[in-house]
Amino acid sequence: MKKEKKKLPNWKNLILVFFAILAIIIIFTFIDFLFHKLSEEYYVPSYYFRNKVIFGTVIGFAAFIIARKQKLWIKSLAFSATVSILLQARYYLEGYPKDFVLLFLVIHFLILLPLSAVAFWLMKKYKG
């Protein structure tokens, strides 16, 4: 009996996935930017959004690679939770107030869940 090798994703697919994750994070960051404009108490410096794109993409790409074989909703839940929790942990360590961090943990998760579900569904549908 032959032992099957685990098939690794090819480079072309990895690059496409990376750019899809980047697109998700850019849209997420824009929506988050709008939330932060709702109140002065939600103010954050401009580098917050740049860093969110950079770190969110790296975290999201790793989360997607780990969860890529899961069903759509499990993959979306894992992706959204991982990105939200790790970004907010970083902001907490940077000194943001706990109530701010917890509020935006929920907001980030609720933004990312539908965004990632739609994006992952489209990625699967149009996978060529």
Steps between C-alpha positions, in 0.01 A plus 500: 500500500642837394531774753344820366701818521328806637448735211630848569336799333689628198664844497247652263213403731688627806558837335133525400394408854738759643349774283147385583584522872655843441176612330292371793722685747495825299118497484488409870739786583288749306184393683690515830618851407134602464420356844785695655360821348168454686629642829799693631551236768570248220784714362817316404813635328528449123775237534240276671338438160827449312611250764160329486549435126853367549444283807144404403619368165782295651278361777212440259720323246637266768150438639367422153784257422436316826120487452489467119364144499207584729143564393412857409351610833766331713772656284333843522452470877860390555636775274285775652565394859875463450543838330272679748652347812863541398455859381318595818758323718763713331303819564445403863874448542557843341295652782153549357228487773343158561142617425620649168683177412198280585256722309715496189567128538127445447476763225800355316363148522157611373659682207736216409257209523270594209788649299709185528204268439412678174865519392569133578180397320605703194852355516361147496241577231750658261797279578644415165 
